Amino acid sequence: MSNLMALSCLLPLLCFLAAAAATTTTITIPLTPSAIKHASSDPYKLLNSLAISSLSRAQHLKSKSEIKIRKNSSSTLSTPLTAHSYGGYAISLSFGTPPQTMPLIFDTGSSLVWFPCTTHYLCSGCSFPNVDPSDISTFIPKNSSSSKFISCRSPKCAWIFGSEVAAQCKSCGPNDKKCSQICPPYILQYGLGSTAGLLLSETLDFPNKKRPDFLVGCSIVSNRQPAGIAGFGRGKESLPSQLGAGKFSYCLLSRNFDDTSVSSNLVLESGSVSGNTTGTASNVRYTPFLKNPKGDNSAFEEYYYVLLRKIVVGNRHVKVPHRFLAPGSDRNGGTIVDSGSTLTFMEKPIFEAVAEEFIKQMGNNSRAPKEEIQSGLRPCFKISGDKSGNIPKLTFQFKGGAKMALPLENYFAYGNESTICLMILTDNSVEAGLSSTGPAIILGSFQVQDFYVEFNLASEKFGFARKKCS
């Protein structure tokens, strides 16, 4: 923690902000594939790494228990969205005065916006292929005239730590409105990685738009997190919440575009939005967001829950126990949409029923057990020639009748020219039938590639439509 304490002498810091305007304004920032590649060219090792990282992410989202480091006008902001070969998508945002541009991973499963910060930034376990920790982009607070620490009596400190944090302001009186004691350090866990730092107020800088007093995390200690996170969850500290966005939408590039300069756009619109707006695809189908489960684990409150009613393989409905479809009073069950997860996760009883239906319709004799071990995915099937027409379709049906019919490349991936593997996973360490915490289904980015996806916050609904994102 010595590096965190070193922040006490760094008063300036740069952050990112966007404001609503009286006239409609569009700002475009590319969402493009990362240059990070897997160390091996073996497709099964790549699939295995995606499975491991996706499962780790799911386990974190399901058991998340850390302390939550808790309009009349119309304005549209558009930012480029970039696909990472290891599963994520990224945007570049500018913070501070003068602005410093930082790459951030786009994440609907968390809320805090943070970036690697100060010349003292340390990142362990960050020597990925094509990534040298010494080359990680860091924000330098002392170079920004608009940077300042968040006071422990600030409402924004309470966004992260709750109202009880004020009791920790022992150096300030109860009526001291200019308390100089800073907000406590935050610690966040992201599946395989983690980060820690202090909260700052900064200016978020879009072209021709600035938003002062934007809450951002200045991280100086991280593990396996070479880039910052742009949190788009339901928390007050998320980017759309701080901007007062009525809607945000995006179209995720197909994984076939990994590690190229091709990008799509992430679009934010302020105020009340309805009907077709900037970037909207045609034939958008909607399903309402569910009310988030309340309880001791407030971390679940920042997720986007939808009600998945049916899973259809081919023409057969998969029988899913009702307790998994909607979050119960114990906060377990239900489906969330998470851009930070690559592959869709299903609780074991659901996954086994889906996998078994594929096996029945494709034939157990076509299984590829060796490839299943190599990839960490199952089932894998051997195919010869062009047999894609014989592979059952996979369809998700949501409350309100909205059906998401997935194209083949969104739920099966080729290990080689003659083998395909189902790109959905479960936790094999949990015995079927046993209860598990958190959401039962996590809809990942792989399944919605080449879909227009809309989070309509003003109308509390989730929309989607097939669209060629490139």
Summary of the structure (lengths in Angstrom):
residues: 470
radius of gyration: 22.1
end to end distance: 44.1
largest distance: 75.8
contacts: 1680
relative contact order: 0.18
helix: 21%
strand: 32%
